[in-house]
Amino acid sequence: MNIRKISLAVALALVAALSLAAQGKLPIKKVDFNHVKEVIENPNSIYYYPKLMQSFLSNDTTLTLEGYRNLYYGYTFQEDYNPFRESVYANVVEQLYYKQPHSRAECDSIEKYAGLSLRDNIFDLNQMQFFIVSLKEKKKYARAAIRQFRLDRLIATIMSSGKGTKEEPWVVIAPEHEYNIVNFLGYVATDHQVLDDGLEYITVEQKVGKQTQGFYFDVRRMMEVAALKFPDL
């Protein structure tokens, strides 16, 4: 999978998230996995996981950012969670997507296989965007808007977990989400370093007038689950 490519629509989604943060409407909140587990496993909680997933998969756009936080980070407590999962359909979609312009039949295929890919890997941000683009090219704007809402909220969820610094890293539940965020910010990753205490650092190409050297990500929960489920890796 080529995770370094960026689309304008996804970039705009991140700009929206950053704008909310700048306005104080996207508060930074440290992820407390113990609390997440408690609320998503409580049938009486508004964040009970089956309810969250039902809302996410439906046309419900009322799910709050806190709901998305519990949905995204709560996924790590689900039996089918695999931080390294990649759908067998992912490469098919990517090959179709980057073969532009798209015919109607190709848009149908992108929508079909991106949908199948998301069934395998529900929080694959790349496949979400491919699906959205195919809908827009077919002028299915209402459906595309709902899918875009989901993607925007997932980006905002990750961005609200920290600041990308060593002291306040962004918390992710899949390796590719590190590169997604770096790309969404308009940077190109140049190196990846595994640090102590469950941190990873991605260095980026320098941009004129910018001081950013790279970004920090917290992958502790992801690696804990991987160690339990895949001890031989």
C-alpha positions as a Markdown table, in Angstrom:
| # | Residue | x | y | z |
|---|---|---|---|---|
| 1 | Met | 0.0 | 0.0 | 0.0 |
| 2 | Asn | 1.3 | 3.4 | -0.9 |
| 3 | Ile | 0.4 | 5.5 | 2.2 |
| 4 | Arg | 2.4 | 8.6 | 1.2 |
| 5 | Lys | -0.1 | 9.9 | -1.3 |
| 6 | Ile | -2.5 | 12.5 | -0.2 |
| 7 | Ser | -5.8 | 13.6 | -1.7 |
| 8 | Leu | -7.2 | 17.1 | -1.5 |
| 9 | Ala | -10.4 | 16.1 | 0.2 |
| 10 | Val | -8.7 | 14.3 | 3.0 |
| 11 | Ala | -6.3 | 17.2 | 3.4 |
| 12 | Leu | -9.3 | 19.5 | 3.8 |
| 13 | Ala | -10.7 | 17.2 | 6.4 |
| 14 | Leu | -7.6 | 17.5 | 8.4 |
| 15 | Val | -7.5 | 21.3 | 7.9 |
| 16 | Ala | -11.0 | 21.4 | 9.4 |
| 17 | Ala | -9.8 | 19.4 | 12.4 |
| 18 | Leu | -6.9 | 21.7 | 12.9 |
| 19 | Ser | -9.1 | 24.7 | 12.5 |
| 20 | Leu | -11.3 | 23.4 | 15.3 |
| 21 | Ala | -8.3 | 22.8 | 17.5 |
| 22 | Ala | -7.1 | 26.4 | 16.9 |
| 23 | Gln | -10.5 | 27.7 | 17.9 |
| 24 | Gly | -10.5 | 25.7 | 21.1 |
| 25 | Lys | -13.3 | 23.5 | 19.8 |
| 26 | Leu | -11.2 | 20.4 | 19.6 |
| 27 | Pro | -9.8 | 20.0 | 23.1 |
| 28 | Ile | -6.8 | 17.8 | 23.6 |
| 29 | Lys | -7.7 | 14.9 | 25.8 |
| 30 | Lys | -5.3 | 12.2 | 27.0 |
| 31 | Val | -6.6 | 8.7 | 26.1 |
| 32 | Asp | -7.5 | 6.7 | 29.2 |
| 33 | Phe | -7.8 | 3.1 | 27.9 |
| 34 | Asn | -9.0 | 1.8 | 31.3 |
| 35 | His | -11.9 | 4.3 | 31.2 |
| 36 | Val | -12.6 | 3.5 | 27.5 |
| 37 | Lys | -12.9 | -0.2 | 28.4 |
| 38 | Glu | -15.2 | 0.5 | 31.3 |
| 39 | Val | -17.7 | 2.6 | 29.3 |
| 40 | Ile | -17.8 | 0.5 | 26.1 |
| 41 | Glu | -18.4 | -2.7 | 28.1 |
| 42 | Asn | -21.2 | -1.2 | 30.2 |
| 43 | Pro | -24.6 | -2.0 | 28.5 |
| 44 | Asn | -26.1 | 1.0 | 30.4 |
| 45 | Ser | -23.5 | 3.4 | 29.0 |
| 46 | Ile | -24.3 | 5.7 | 26.0 |
| 47 | Tyr | -20.9 | 4.5 | 24.8 |
| 48 | Tyr | -21.7 | 0.8 | 24.9 |
| 49 | Tyr | -19.7 | -0.5 | 22.0 |
| 50 | Pro | -22.5 | -2.2 | 20.0 |
| 51 | Lys | -24.4 | 1.0 | 20.2 |
| 52 | Leu | -21.4 | 3.1 | 19.0 |
| 53 | Met | -20.7 | 0.7 | 16.1 |
| 54 | Gln | -24.4 | 0.7 | 15.1 |
| 55 | Ser | -24.4 | 4.5 | 15.0 |
| 56 | Phe | -21.2 | 4.6 | 13.0 |
| 57 | Leu | -22.4 | 2.2 | 10.4 |
| 58 | Ser | -25.8 | 3.9 | 10.0 |
| 59 | Asn | -26.5 | 7.3 | 8.6 |
| 60 | Asp | -26.3 | 8.8 | 12.1 |
| 61 | Thr | -24.3 | 12.1 | 12.0 |
| 62 | Thr | -25.2 | 12.9 | 15.6 |
| 63 | Leu | -22.4 | 10.8 | 17.1 |
| 64 | Thr | -20.2 | 13.2 | 19.1 |
| 65 | Leu | -16.4 | 13.5 | 19.1 |
| 66 | Glu | -16.4 | 11.8 | 22.5 |
| 67 | Gly | -18.4 | 9.0 | 21.0 |
| 68 | Tyr | -15.9 | 8.7 | 18.2 |
| 69 | Arg | -13.0 | 8.6 | 20.7 |
| 70 | Asn | -14.6 | 5.6 | 22.5 |
| 71 | Leu | -15.4 | 4.0 | 19.1 |
| 72 | Tyr | -11.9 | 4.3 | 17.8 |
| 73 | Tyr | -9.9 | 3.5 | 20.9 |
| 74 | Gly | -12.5 | 1.0 | 22.1 |
| 75 | Tyr | -12.0 | -1.0 | 18.9 |
| 76 | Thr | -8.7 | -2.3 | 20.5 |
| 77 | Phe | -10.8 | -4.2 | 23.0 |
| 78 | Gln | -12.8 | -6.0 | 20.3 |
| 79 | Glu | -12.1 | -9.6 | 19.5 |
| 80 | Asp | -11.5 | -9.0 | 15.8 |
| 81 | Tyr | -9.1 | -6.1 | 16.4 |
| 82 | Asn | -5.8 | -6.7 | 14.5 |
| 83 | Pro | -3.5 | -3.6 | 14.4 |
| 84 | Phe | -1.7 | -5.0 | 11.3 |
| 85 | Arg | -4.8 | -6.0 | 9.3 |
| 86 | Glu | -4.9 | -5.2 | 5.6 |
| 87 | Ser | -7.7 | -6.3 | 3.4 |
| 88 | Val | -7.0 | -8.4 | 0.3 |
| 89 | Tyr | -9.0 | -5.9 | -1.6 |
| 90 | Ala | -6.9 | -2.8 | -0.7 |
| 91 | Asn | -4.4 | -3.1 | -3.5 |
| 92 | Val | -7.2 | -3.7 | -6.0 |
| 93 | Val | -8.8 | -0.4 | -5.0 |
| 94 | Glu | -5.5 | 1.5 | -5.0 |
| 95 | Gln | -4.7 | 0.3 | -8.5 |
| 96 | Leu | -8.1 | 1.4 | -9.8 |
| 97 | Tyr | -8.0 | 4.7 | -7.9 |
| 98 | Tyr | -4.7 | 5.9 | -9.3 |
| 99 | Lys | -5.6 | 5.0 | -12.8 |
| 100 | Gln | -7.3 | 8.3 | -13.7 |
| 101 | Pro | -9.6 | 9.6 | -15.1 |
| 102 | His | -12.2 | 7.0 | -14.0 |
| 103 | Ser | -14.9 | 5.6 | -16.1 |
| 104 | Arg | -18.3 | 4.9 | -14.5 |
| 105 | Ala | -17.5 | 1.2 | -14.4 |
| 106 | Glu | -14.2 | 1.9 | -12.6 |
| 107 | Cys | -16.0 | 4.1 | -10.1 |
| 108 | Asp | -18.4 | 1.3 | -9.5 |
| 109 | Ser | -15.5 | -1.1 | -8.9 |
| 110 | Ile | -13.8 | 1.3 | -6.6 |
| 111 | Glu | -16.9 | 1.7 | -4.6 |
| 112 | Lys | -17.5 | -2.1 | -4.5 |
| 113 | Tyr | -14.0 | -3.1 | -3.5 |
| 114 | Ala | -13.4 | -0.2 | -1.1 |
| 115 | Gly | -16.6 | -1.3 | 0.6 |
| 116 | Leu | -15.4 | -4.9 | 0.8 |
| 117 | Ser | -12.0 | -3.7 | 2.1 |
| 118 | Leu | -13.7 | -1.6 | 4.9 |
| 119 | Arg | -15.6 | -4.7 | 6.0 |
| 120 | Asp | -12.2 | -6.3 | 6.6 |
| 121 | Asn | -10.5 | -3.2 | 8.0 |
| 122 | Ile | -13.2 | -0.8 | 9.2 |
| 123 | Phe | -10.9 | 2.1 | 10.1 |
| 124 | Asp | -8.7 | 2.1 | 7.0 |
| 125 | Leu | -8.7 | 5.8 | 6.3 |
| 126 | Asn | -7.3 | 5.4 | 2.8 |
| 127 | Gln | -10.1 | 3.1 | 1.8 |
| 128 | Met | -12.6 | 5.5 | 3.3 |
| 129 | Gln | -11.3 | 8.3 | 1.1 |
| 130 | Phe | -11.3 | 6.1 | -2.1 |
| 131 | Phe | -14.9 | 5.2 | -1.3 |
| 132 | Ile | -15.8 | 8.9 | -0.9 |
| 133 | Val | -14.1 | 9.9 | -4.2 |
| 134 | Ser | -16.0 | 7.2 | -6.1 |
| 135 | Leu | -19.3 | 8.4 | -4.7 |
| 136 | Lys | -18.6 | 12.0 | -5.6 |
| 137 | Glu | -17.5 | 11.1 | -9.1 |
| 138 | Lys | -20.8 | 9.3 | -9.5 |
| 139 | Lys | -22.6 | 12.5 | -8.1 |
| 140 | Lys | -23.9 | 10.6 | -5.1 |
| 141 | Tyr | -23.2 | 13.7 | -2.9 |
| 142 | Ala | -25.5 | 12.9 | 0.0 |
| 143 | Arg | -23.9 | 9.5 | 0.6 |
| 144 | Ala | -20.4 | 11.0 | 0.1 |
| 145 | Ala | -21.2 | 13.7 | 2.7 |
| 146 | Ile | -22.1 | 11.0 | 5.3 |
| 147 | Arg | -18.9 | 9.1 | 4.6 |
| 148 | Gln | -16.9 | 12.3 | 4.8 |
| 149 | Phe | -18.4 | 13.1 | 8.1 |
| 150 | Arg | -17.2 | 9.7 | 9.5 |
| 151 | Leu | -13.7 | 10.3 | 8.1 |
| 152 | Asp | -13.5 | 13.9 | 9.4 |
| 153 | Arg | -14.5 | 12.7 | 12.9 |
| 154 | Leu | -11.9 | 9.9 | 12.9 |
| 155 | Ile | -9.2 | 12.4 | 11.9 |
| 156 | Ala | -10.4 | 14.7 | 14.6 |
| 157 | Thr | -10.3 | 11.9 | 17.1 |
| 158 | Ile | -6.6 | 11.1 | 16.5 |
| 159 | Met | -5.7 | 14.8 | 16.5 |
| 160 | Ser | -7.5 | 15.4 | 19.8 |
| 161 | Ser | -5.4 | 12.7 | 21.5 |
| 162 | Gly | -2.3 | 14.9 | 21.6 |
| 163 | Lys | -0.2 | 17.4 | 19.8 |
| 164 | Gly | 2.3 | 15.2 | 18.0 |
| 165 | Thr | 5.1 | 16.1 | 20.5 |
| 166 | Lys | 7.1 | 13.8 | 22.7 |
| 167 | Glu | 5.2 | 15.0 | 25.7 |
| 168 | Glu | 1.8 | 14.8 | 24.0 |
| 169 | Pro | 2.0 | 12.3 | 21.2 |
| 170 | Trp | -0.9 | 11.3 | 19.0 |
| 171 | Val | -2.4 | 8.0 | 19.9 |
| 172 | Val | -3.1 | 5.6 | 17.0 |
| 173 | Ile | -4.4 | 2.1 | 16.8 |
| 174 | Ala | -2.9 | 1.1 | 13.4 |
| 175 | Pro | 0.6 | 1.7 | 12.0 |
| 176 | Glu | -0.7 | 3.3 | 8.8 |
| 177 | His | -2.6 | 6.0 | 10.8 |
| 178 | Glu | 0.8 | 7.5 | 11.7 |
| 179 | Tyr | 1.6 | 8.0 | 8.0 |
| 180 | Asn | -2.0 | 9.2 | 7.3 |
| 181 | Ile | -1.7 | 12.0 | 9.8 |
| 182 | Val | 1.8 | 13.0 | 8.6 |
| 183 | Asn | 0.5 | 13.0 | 5.0 |
| 184 | Phe | -2.7 | 14.9 | 5.9 |
| 185 | Leu | -0.5 | 17.6 | 7.4 |
| 186 | Gly | 1.1 | 18.0 | 4.0 |
| 187 | Tyr | 4.5 | 16.4 | 5.0 |
| 188 | Val | 6.4 | 13.5 | 3.4 |
| 189 | Ala | 7.9 | 11.0 | 5.8 |
| 190 | Thr | 11.6 | 10.3 | 5.5 |
| 191 | Asp | 12.3 | 8.0 | 8.4 |
| 192 | His | 10.6 | 6.0 | 11.1 |
| 193 | Gln | 12.1 | 5.3 | 14.5 |
| 194 | Val | 10.9 | 3.0 | 17.3 |
| 195 | Leu | 11.6 | 4.7 | 20.7 |
| 196 | Asp | 11.3 | 3.6 | 24.3 |
| 197 | Asp | 8.0 | 3.7 | 26.3 |
| 198 | Gly | 5.8 | 2.8 | 23.3 |
| 199 | Leu | 6.6 | 5.9 | 21.3 |
| 200 | Glu | 7.4 | 6.1 | 17.6 |
| 201 | Tyr | 8.8 | 9.1 | 15.7 |
| 202 | Ile | 8.4 | 9.9 | 12.1 |
| 203 | Thr | 10.8 | 12.4 | 10.6 |
| 204 | Val | 9.6 | 14.5 | 7.7 |
| 205 | Glu | 11.0 | 16.5 | 4.8 |
| 206 | Gln | 11.5 | 20.1 | 5.8 |
| 207 | Lys | 9.2 | 22.8 | 4.4 |
| 208 | Val | 10.2 | 26.4 | 3.8 |
| 209 | Gly | 9.5 | 28.5 | 6.8 |
| 210 | Lys | 8.6 | 25.5 | 9.0 |
| 211 | Gln | 10.6 | 24.3 | 12.0 |
| 212 | Thr | 8.9 | 20.9 | 12.2 |
| 213 | Gln | 11.4 | 18.0 | 12.2 |
| 214 | Gly | 8.9 | 15.2 | 12.8 |
| 215 | Phe | 6.0 | 13.9 | 14.9 |
| 216 | Tyr | 5.6 | 11.5 | 17.8 |
| 217 | Phe | 3.0 | 8.8 | 18.1 |
| 218 | Asp | 1.9 | 6.6 | 21.0 |
| 219 | Val | 1.5 | 3.0 | 20.0 |
| 220 | Arg | 1.6 | 1.3 | 23.4 |
| 221 | Arg | -1.9 | -0.1 | 23.3 |
| 222 | Met | -1.5 | -1.3 | 19.7 |
| 223 | Met | 1.7 | -3.1 | 20.6 |
| 224 | Glu | 0.2 | -4.6 | 23.8 |
| 225 | Val | -2.6 | -6.2 | 21.9 |
| 226 | Ala | -0.2 | -7.4 | 19.2 |
| 227 | Ala | 2.0 | -9.0 | 21.8 |
| 228 | Leu | -1.0 | -10.9 | 23.2 |
| 229 | Lys | -2.5 | -11.9 | 19.9 |
| 230 | Phe | 0.6 | -12.5 | 17.9 |
| 231 | Pro | 3.4 | -13.6 | 20.3 |
| 232 | Asp | 5.5 | -15.1 | 17.6 |
| 233 | Leu | 5.9 | -11.9 | 15.6 |
